[in-house]
Amino acid sequence: MATLSPTLKVKKPRPSTGGNGGGPIIRFPVEGGGGGGGGDSYPNFGEKLRRYRLGLVVGLAAVVMLFVSFTSAYIVRQGLGTWDAASNRYISDWVPLRLPTGLLLINTLLLLASSYTIEKARRAALQKAALAPALAIPGISSGEEHSLPWLPMTLLLGFAFLGGQLLAWREMGARGFFLSNTPSGSFFYVLTGMHALHLAGGLVALMYAMAATRYGVRSLERRRIVVDVTAWYWHFMAFLWVYVFALLKFAS
């Protein structure tokens, strides 16, 4: 009786002849990597990017809780007052804010424009990382010489926003609102000042991202991580400012 025995062919790695009269060289896929001159492996790169983004989310959660507490205190304080001994009752001391709306709108547009430019920088870093194997071939160009300097543009717009905030604070002082004279003025300076402080931290991260892109970090994947995390932090700062501006404008 005839029997049928299946066979399985195992494909062996193809040897390639090394130079200088050496023997055959067999190349296998290599996992791991990272470190100095060479690029990180793609699995490690994706895992590192997720860890950095998770760390960013944890840090931003603390910022969210801080501004939520400011918001609740701002709304509750509007309904409170100071005790007047003469009339034996509480008197409202809340003075509605007279905001320099035009100047604050210009600052908002500057920050939204910087959010656009840093997103362009993030996507350009992503594209460059994806095209890295092809760009290693001589004669292949990514067209980067024709791209705009998105990160320096973002840095310039960020400093312009902070300069605009200084002008807004000066204008509020000219209208009689200072840090300690009225509760509404105090909340204005605390909310806008805390946002400006966090944005200044974003400017430091942005300068580090520029330095890492140009000089400091050789690994392309690590440069992309720096730009990616900085971009998401900057987007959050832009969203946070829109929220603070709307709160001061419509909840007073």
Secondary structure as UniProt FT lines:
FT   STRAND          16..17
FT   TURN            20..21
FT   STRAND          24..25
FT   HELIX           42..78
FT   STRAND          82..84
FT   TURN            85..88
FT   STRAND          89..91
FT   HELIX           101..130
FT   HELIX           132..135
FT   TURN            138..139
FT   HELIX           144..146
FT   HELIX           150..174
FT   TURN            175..176
FT   TURN            179..181
FT   HELIX           183..211
FT   HELIX           212..216
FT   HELIX           220..250
//
